[in-house]
């Protein structure tokens, strides 16, 4: 308690600095997973993708970031073991933020699309198991998170496979793909608006003091879906068939219709990503703030301050603007060749999976979800459509991420103990 009393303000300042650093890393590396398909498919430019992401990543973090944050800050460690030594929890969360942020900086500079969720969970488990004791880690909660890392990309792959198959049946493999695209795409737009709105309303708005009954939630979501579909339909009507552009690629006019849809799904994916991954930066920050604000009392109930969500959202946005374009440029074209129709199926499947997971409080890896979704689209076209060498590299970077985060976290944890005292 004495350390908390003496160094409380310094520790909070460090927590904010490290939290912003971690959020910056998320923006620099992980946002590419949210926007890469849109850029790679040619639906939006990198500049447009950054503008879309800035707006919707921030909105997702603020409006729907509270549920997953609770899991990151409370669920992984047994807080009761820190009751007599709350400063150890503070050191550990500071070490986790610094370790995960450092790993993301390294990975981004190398162009590796790694998982921020792996980074922070690995870091927290590392300091908890080695720095405090194996019993400090809630292994059941960790097992649930690890299982979600397997289940979520599989789920995203299945959804994207089914979505792309439906596109092939209704639009692509028909005699008039352009007219059918204009006919059916508004229904897919409704689906985008409905899914994102429903999970946000049901789960995401609790921490800002808004809650609705089930009927009202579904009604509001349907209304949002209709607004999105109406907006999209207006844009689609401006697109006209051009025989000249179809000489080299038969589906060129049709893909322009999907280009409009991709802008909407890009916004949905950015929102979904902000809602899920902001927790990786602010979960530990919220835990540190709660312990210090309560004078060292562990487990005291405290609301998640909005300013912490703002810090996380701002850090993500700055990271995206300053460094994100590098990874976006590589992610969008390396796994498989994407067109707007293929990118849509992958992006909507990924967004749906991430938003649903965020709503249930399970922190999933956006990287894994998106790769799973892109693989699903690729499989719908056949294995030859996939670049397996790139996929193998991505899988390898995922394996390295967890131990890298854990090892650096342990190192930083003992460094902080040495600086401030045990």
N, C-alpha and C positions, 0 to 999 in steps of 0.2 A: 504493500500500500504506500510505503514511504517513497518508493521510486516514482509511482504514479503521481503523488502529490508534488514531488520536487521537479519532475521533468514532463508533467502532463502537457503543457503548451508546446514544448519542443517536439514531443512525440506526435501530437496532432498535426503540427506543421510538416513533419517528416511523412506522416500518413497521407496528407494531401499531395505532397510532391511526388511520392512514390505511386499514389493512386492515379495521378494525372499521367505519369510516365507509363504506367501499365495501360491506361486507356489510350494513350498515344500509340502504343504498340499494337493495340487492337485495331485502331483506325488504319495504321500503316500496313498491317498484314491481313487481318481477318476480313476487313471490309471488301477486299478483292474477291472474297468468296461470295459476298452478297451481290457485287456488281459485275464480276468477271464475265458471266454469261451474257449480260446485256451488251457489254462492249465487244466481246468476242463474236457475237452474232451480227454485229453491225447495226443493231437497233438504235444505239446511242453512242455518241463519242465519249472519250474519257472525260472531257470537260463537263458534258451534260450529266454523265454518271456521277461525277463529284457533286454537282449542284443537287441532284436528286437525293444522293446519299446524305449530304449535309442536313437537309430538311427532315428526311424520314428516319434516319438513324437517331437524330436528336429526339424526335417525337416518340419513337419506340422506347428509347431509354427513359424518358420522363413518364409516359403514360402507362407502359406495361413492363417496366423493369423491376418492379418491387418483389414479385413472387420468387423469381430465381435468386435474387439477392438474399432472401431469407435462408435458402438452402446453402448458399456459399458461406454465409457468415455464421450460421448456427448448426447446420446439419452434419458437417464432416468431422468435427472434433467434439469430444465429450467435454463440454464447458465446465462441468462440475469439478473436474480434476485441476482446474486452474483457480479454484476459489481462494486458496491461500496465497497463490502467487500469480495474480492477474497480469503482472508485468510480463510474464513469460508468453502469455497469449498475445499481448501487444507486440513484443519482439518478433514472435512467429509470423504474425500477419504482416508486419512491416517487411520481414525477410521474404515472405511469399510474394508480395507485390514487387519488390525490387528484383527478385530472381526471375519471375515470370516476364517482367518488363525487359530485363536484360536479354533473356532468351529470344523474345520477339524481335528485339533490335538486331540481334545476330542473324536470326532467320530471315528477316526482311531484307537485310543487306545482301544476303546470299540468294534472295528470290525464292525461298522455300515457303510454301503455303502451309504453315503449321497450325495446330489447334490451340487457341488461347485458353480454352476450357481445360485441355490436357495440362497446359502450362501451370495454371493457378491451382488446380486440384492436386497435381503432382507436387507442387511446392508446399501446399498446406499439409499433405500427407507426410512429406519428407521431414519437415521440421517437427511435426507432431510425434512421429514414430521414433526418430533418432534424438531430437532435442529434449523431448519430455518423457516419452515412453510409448510403447506399442499400444497400451491400453487407452491412450489419449485419443486415438483415432476411432471413430465410429465406423467399423469395417462393414457393417450392414449397409450403411448409407453409401459408402464408397463402392460396394458391390453393385448397388442399384444404379449408380452413375456410370460405372464401367459397362454394365449390361445395356444401358441406354446408348452407349457409344457403338454397340453392335446393332441394337435394334433400330436406332434412328436412321442410319444410312440405308439399312434394308428396307425400312418403311418408305423412306423417300424414293428409293429405287423402284419399289413396287408402284407407288403413286405416279411417278413420272412415266414408267412403262405403260401404265393404263391410260394416262392422259394422252401420251403420244399415239397410242393405238387408236384412241377415240378420234384424234385429229386425222389420222390416216384414213379411218373409216368414213368420217363425215365430210372431210375436206380434201386432203391431199390426193387420195387414190380415187377421185371421182372425175367425171368428164369435164366439170367446170369448177376447178378449185378456187378461182378468184371469187365468183359469185357465192359459192358456198362458204368461203371464209367471211365475207361480209354478212352472210346470213347467221352463221353460228358463233362467231367470235364474241358478240355482245353477251351471249350466255356464259362464256368463260370469264368475261369481265365481271359479270354479276358474282360468279363463284369466288373470284379474287377478293372483291369488296366484302362479301358476306363472311368468308372464313376469317380474314384478318380482323374485321370489326367484332365478330362474335366472341372470339377468344379475348380480345382486348377489353370488351365490355364485361364479360363474365369474370375475368381473373385480374386484369391489369389495372383497373381503376380503383381498386380497394384502398390503396395507400394514398390516394389523393381525395379520399372521402366520398367517392361516388359508388353507389351500388343499386342495381335494378333487379326486379323479379325476372323469372325465366321468360315469361311471355313478352315483357317489355324489351328484354335483351335481344330476343329473336326478331322482334318487330323492328327495333332500331338497326340491327345488323342487316336485315332484308332491305330496309330503307337505304342504308349506306351502299349495299350492293347495287340497288337500282340506280342510285346517283352515279356510281362508277360506270355502270353499263350505259347509261344515258349519255354521259360525257364522252365515253369511248365511241358510241354510235355516231355522235355528231362529227367526231374526227374521222371516222371511217368513211362517212359519206363523201368526204372531200377527196378520197382516193379513187382514181379512175383507171380502168384497164388500159394498158399501153402495149400493143402488139410488138412494138420494136424492142422493148426491154426483155421480152420473153424469148427472143431468138436464140440467145446463148444459154439461158436458163429458163426452162418452161414455167417454173413457179415464181418467177421474179415479182410479178404483180401481186400474187397471193402473199408473198413474204412481206410486202410493204404493209399489208393489212395487219399482219402479225407484229410488225414493227411498232404499231400503236399499242398493241396489247403488251408488248415487252416493256414499254415505258411504265405501264401501270403495274406489271408484275415486278419490275425493278424497284419501284417505290414500296411495294408490299414486302419484298425481300429485305430492303434496307430497314424498314420498320421492324420486321421480325428479328433481324440481326441485332438492332439496337435494344430490343426488349429482352433478348436472351443474353447477349455478350457484355452488356454494360455491367452485369452482376460480377463478372470476373475481375473488374477493376474496383468496383465500389463495395462489394461484399466484405472483403477484408477491411476496407476503410471504415465501413459502417460498424464493424465489430470493434475496431480500435476506438472509434468515437464513443460508442456505447459504454465501453469499459472505463475510459478516462472521464467521461461526463458524469458517470455514477460514482466516481471516486474509487474505482477498483472493484465494484460489485459486479460479479459475473452472473449473467442470466437475468438481470433486471430488464423488465419489459420496457422497450422504448420504440417510439415510432421512427420510421426511416425518414430523416430530414430531407426535404426536397433539395436543399443545396448540395447534398451528396450526389443525388441523381444528376444535378446540373454539372457538377465537377466531372462525373463520368462521361456524360454526353459531350461536354466541351472538349475533353481530352481525345475522344474518338474522332470528333470532327477535325481537330487540329492535325492529328496523325494522318487522317485521310488526305487532307489538303497538301500537307508537306511531303509525304512519302508514299502515299497509297497508290499513286499512278504506276509505280514500278511493278508491283505485284499484280495489279489489275491487268496490265498489258500482257503479262505472261500467262496468267490463269485463263484468260478468255479464249485462247486459241490452242492450248497444248494438249488437253485431254482428248478432245474429239472435235471435229469440224462442226461448228454450230451455225445454224440459220435462225432467224427470229422464231420460227415455229418450234424448232427443237429447243432453243433457249427458253421459250415460254414454258414448255412442259417441265423442264428441269427446274426453272426458277420457282414456278408455282408450287411444285411438289416440295421443294426445299423450304419455301416460305411457310407452307401449311404445316410441315413437320416441325419446324422451329417454333412457330407461334403456338402450336398445340403443346409442345414440350415446355415452352416458357410458361404457358398458362397453368400447367400441372406442377410447376416448380422444379422440374428436372433439368439441370444444366447440360444441354447436349452440345456437341461440337458442330458449329456451322460448317466448318471445313468438311467434316465427314458427311454431313447431311447433303451438302451440295455435290460432293464427289459421287455419293450414292445416287443422287438424282440424275447427274450427267451420265453415269454408267447405265442407269435405267433407260435413258433415251438412246444411248449407244447400242444397248442390247436389243432394243426394239428395231434397230436397223441392221443388226448383225455384229458379231465380234470384230470383224475387219474394220469397223468404223472407230475402234478405240485404239489409242496409242498406249499399249501396255507398258512400255518402258517408262513413260512419264508417270503412269499410275503406280508402278513399283517404287519410283523415287518418292512419290507422295506418301505411300504407305510406310516407307522407311523413315521419313521425317517424322511421322506420327509416333513411331516406336521410340525414336531418340528423344522426343519432346518431354515425355513423362520423367524419365530418370534425370535429364538435364535440369529441369525445373526443381526436382527434389534435391539434387546435389548442391545446386547454387543456393537454394533456400537454407539448407543445413549450414553452409559456410557463412551466409549473411546472419543467420540466427546467432551463432556463437560469436560473431564479430560484434553484434549489438549488445550481447550479454557482457562482452569485455569492455565496451565503451560506457554503458550505463550502469553496469553492475548486475549481479545475479540475485 
